[in-house]
């Protein structure tokens, strides 16, 4: 048995143990379908769902460990069951946060800023409809 935050760090899902603990505290990690605290003990056969970069990664624990492992040994301890649709989200181009402006035109005027805010507000409304 191993602590959840330590396990997520050990199998390289998160870069630091504190990142793993923060993800658990904010409800981005589920064990067997329920939100889990960082101190939760995990065992072989548990199923993990981790929301990272707006993608739901699904894993199955093969063997719990406490020490960080080299990347080449990670498949001995965890199986990745993430769907192809979720993995495809990694390759989709992200919408640019900035609208195109000619280089060297300086700071946008008040009217230009309002126009940009209007377009960005429209894009945000589209995102809300999709959810």
N, C-alpha and C positions, 0 to 999 in steps of 0.2 A: 504494500500500500504506500501511496505517495501523495503529498499535498498537491492540489490541482495547480496552483500557481507555479510551484517548482517543476511539475511535470511539463506544463506548457513551455516553460523556459528550457527545460532539459532536451525536449525534442525539437527545439528551434522554431516553434510557432511564433514566439515573441523574442525580441532581441535581449530584453532584460527581464528579470524576475518582477521588478516593480511594474513594468508595462503589463505583464501577465496579471498581476494582482489588480491593477487599475481596471483592466478589461473585465475581470470577474466582478469587481465592485459596481461597475456601471451596467451590468446585466448583459454583456456581450458574449458571455460564455454559458452554455447550458450543458449539463451532464444528464444523460438519459431523459432529456426533455424538460428538465427543471433548471432554473437559474441557480448558479452555484457560487458560494463564497470562495475566496482564495484558499481557505484552510480546509476545504472539503477533501476528504481522502478519496482517491480514485483507485480502481482495481482493474484487472484484466477483464475485457469484455465490455467495459463502459463505452458509451457512445458520446462523443463530444460534438457540439455545434458551436463554432466560433465565428462571430461577425467581425470581419476585418476588411477595411477598404470597401464597405458596403457589399461585401460578398459573404455568403454563408458557406464556410468551410465545414465539412463533415468528416469526422475521424472516428476510428475505432481503436481503442487501446489494446495492444497485444500484451505488453508487459510494463508495469509501472517501474519507473526509475527515479533516482534522486540526483544523479550527477549528470551534468551537461555532456552530451555525446557528440562525436564528430558527425558531420552531415551525412557521410556515407553509411553510418551505422543506424541512423534514425529509422529506416524502414523495418528494422528488427523490433522496434518498440511501438510503432503506430502505423495504421493503414489509413490512407486518404480515400474517402468515399465521396468527394465533392463532385457534383453533377457537372456535365460538360457545359450546360447553360450558364452556371455560375462562373466557371472558369473562363468562358467566353467574354464575360464582363471585364476581365483584366485587359483584353486586347482592344476593346472599343475605345475610340478616341474620346477624350473628355472635352466637354464644351469649354471653350476658352472663357476665362473670367473677364477678359478685357476685349473690348471691341477694337477693330482695326483702326489705327490712326497713322497718318503719315509721319514719318520720322522727322523730328525737328520742327514740328508745328507748335510746340510749346504746350502750355497748360490749357486744358479745355475751358471754353467760356461757360458761363452759367447755363446758357441755352443748350450747349452741347452736352453738359453734364445731365441736364433734365432729360434730354433725348436718350442718353445712354441708360439712365435709371429707368425710363419707361420701357425700353427694350429688355433690360435685365428683369424688371418686374414681370413682364409678359412671360419670359422664360421660366421664372420661378413658379408662376401660376400653372404652366404646363406640367412641371414636376409634381405639383400637388394633385393634379387630376390623375396622373399615372398611378399614384399610390393608392 
